[in-house]
Amino acid sequence: MLSEVPARLLIVEDDDAIAAPLGRALDREGYAVTRVATGGDALTAMGGAEPADLVLLDLGLPDMDGLDVCRRLRTDGYDGGIMILTARGGELDRVVGLDVGADDYLAKPFSLSELLARARALLRRSGRGGGDQPSPAEGQAAMAGASTAPASADAAAPAGLRVDAAARRAWVGPTELLLTAKEFDVLVRLDGHRGAVVTRETLMAEVWDENWFGSTKTLDTTVGRLRQKLHDHDAPVVLATVRGVGFRLEDTAPDA
């Protein structure tokens, strides 16, 4: 029988009245839950050998602002899901939270069912869906030791960038890129129109919210991280900024 490792969740919340029942509920759902009460302890826990697959992060922590924790996690290279849980419900806080690398934002009070649905979505998007039961096809593949990577993603594959939207995976040659949910969502849309410009408005509407108004700095931040990861893996593509319009993903010349 297929044995599945549960997804690891880190709750960063100093309010026992919220953290304790939330931890028990998530534990009943089959997740491996750890709770810390300060930003410093969160950074320490995430710096260990087995960081959490998803961080549920309160902003009002006693030692530092949760936004700084989020920023530090992304700066340190964490590419898993980050969901901000906060009593701050203003648009400004939401925008700032996304700007510093959060994937989702849930204002208190929130329903458990909504949090669970969003947590499952983030875990699936980041390829860390250990809390979900695999589909029959996925279970058969896992038991057979098969990879969900396409045949072209083996060691003999060309060194180009390949994106599998259905599997939510991307490779440069045989090496898989580790992307956050938003980074992957942006890449999918740029790759689907490779060589053409995708407008900022289109990316904001399709990746974030069709009713988005205000700052699009979060898009620039996400594109910047994605561009760096493509560069670090020597991907033979250029993620170009078309000033005032949007972005274009294009292949570089073979001898470039």
N, C-alpha and C positions, 0 to 999 in steps of 0.2 A: 504494500500500500504506500502511496505517495506521502511522504512526511514533509510538511511545510513549516519553514521557520517563520514564526510570527513577526510582523513588522514591529520595529522598536519606536515607541513614541516618547518624547520628552516633554513633560508639562513644566513650564516655567511660570509659576504663579505663587505669590506669597500669601494669598488669602486661603486659609484652610477650608473655609466654608464653600469655596468653589473647587479647589484642587482635590480635596478628598473624595467627594461624590463623583467628580469627573473622572478621577483615576479609577475608581471602582467600576464605573460604567464602561470605560474603555477596556479594562481588564476582562469584564464579562464578554466583550465583543471579540476577545481572543488576541488582543495586542499585548506586547511586552511593554509595560508602562513604568517609567521612572519620573519622579517628581523632584524638582528643586525649587527653592524659594527666592533665589537671588540671581542676578545676571552673572556675577562672578562664578557661581557654582555651575551655571549653565555652560559657560565657556569652558570650564574645566571638564565637565562631563562630555562635551562635544569634542574635546581635544584628545579623548582616549582612543583606545584601539578599535572600539565599536561604537561610533557615534550613532545617534538616533536617525531613523529614516524620515521622521517628521517631527518638527518642533512646534508645539503649541505655546505661543509666547505672549505673555502679558506685557503691556507697556509700562504700567505703574509699579515698577520693582523698587525695593527699598534702597538698593545700592547704586543703581544706574538705570538710565532710561532703556526700555526694551528696544527702541529704535537703534540705540548704540550696540546692543547685543546682536541684533539682526545684521547691522553693517559689519560688525567684527566677524560674524560667522561667514558671510560672503567673502570678505577680504581674506579670510583664512582658507578659503577654497571649498567650503561646504556647499554641495550642489543638491542637497535634498530639499524637501518641502518645508516652508516656514509659513505658518498661519498665525496671524496676530489676533489675539483675543483681548479686547479692551473696552473700558467704559467710555473711552473717547470716541464719539460717534461722528465727529465733524469731517467734512470733505477734506480739509487740509491735512488732518492726521492720516486719512486713508491714502492720499496722494503721497505724502512723505513716506509712509510705511512701504508702499510699492516702490518708491524711488530707491530705497536702501536695500531692496532685494527680497521683500516678502512676496509670497505667491498668492496669498489670500488674506482677507481681513474680515473678522466677524465681531460685530459690536455686542457688548453685553447689555441686557440679558439675551441669551441665545437659547434655542431649543437643542436638545441633545441630538435629535434626528437630523437637524440641519448640520450640526458639527460633524456627525458621523458621515453624512453624505459627502461633505466637502473634504473630509480627511481621506475617504476612499478615493475620491477623484484625484487628489494630489499624489497619493501613493501610486495610483495607476500611471499617472502622467510621468512621474519620475522613475518608473520601473521598479518601485519598491512595494508593490501591492501584496505584501505578505499576509495582511489581514483578510484578504478576499480569497474565497475558494476558487481554484483554477477551473476553467471550462474543461469539458471532456477532452477536447482536442489538445489543450495545453497540458492536461494531465498525462495523456498518452505520450506526448512528445517528451515530457520530463522523465517519465518512466523509461523511455527508450534511450535517454541520454541525448536526445536531439536538441539542436539549437534552433531558436526561432529566427536566427539570422538568415537572410537569403543566401542562395548558393554562391552569389558573387562576392560575399563578404568573407571568403576564406583567404588563406595565406597567399593564394595565387591571384587574388583580385587586383585589378588595376588600382593605382594610388589615388583615384578620384574620390570626391565626396559623394556618398550615396545616402539617401534618406528614405526610410520606410515609415510612411505616415501611419499605416495600420498598426504596426508593431511599436510605434513611437520609439524608434531607434535610428541612430545615424552612425556612419563609419567613415573614416579616412583610411583607405586601403583596408587592411584587416583589423584596424584598431577602432574600437567603439568609442564614440564621444560621450562623456558624462555631462549631460545638460539638465538644467532646471526645467520645470514645466513650461515656463514662459519662454525661455531660450529656445526650446524645441518648437513651440508653437510658432514663434517668429521664423525660425529656420524653415519649417514646413511650407509656410506661405511664400517665402522668398525663393525656395527651391522649386516650388510649383510654377513659378514665373521666372525661372533662371534666365538671366540676360535682359530682363525687362525691369522697369522701375515699379515697385509697389509703394503706393503712397503712405504717408504717415497715418492719414485718416483711415485707410483700409486696415492697416495693422492694428491700430488702436481699437477699431470697431470689432474686428474678428478675434483678436487675442485677449482684449480686456473687456470692453463694454461698448455696444453700439450707441449707447446714450452718454458716452464719456464727454465731459466738458472740462476745459481748463488745461492744466499743465500736461505735456506729453514727455516730461523729463524721464519718466519711468521707462518709456520706450528707448530713449537714448542710452540709458543705463544698461538695459537688457541687451541692446545691440552691441554696446561696448564690450560686455562680458563675452557674448557670442563671438565677436570678431577676435578677441584675444585667444579663445579656445581653438578657433580654426587656425590661427597663426601658430599657436603652440604645437599643433599636430601637423604643421606643414601642409595643410589642405591646399590643393592647387586651385583655389578660388579667391576672389576678392569680394569682400562685403563693402561696397562703396556707398558713401553718402551722397545723394543728389540734393544739394542744398536747397531748402525751401520746398522740396517735393516729397522725397522719401528715400528708399534704399534699393540697391540693386545687387543681386548675387550673380557673379559671372565667373566663368572658368578662366584661368590664366593660360597663356600659351605654354605648350609642352616644354619649351626651352627657357621659360621664365624663371 
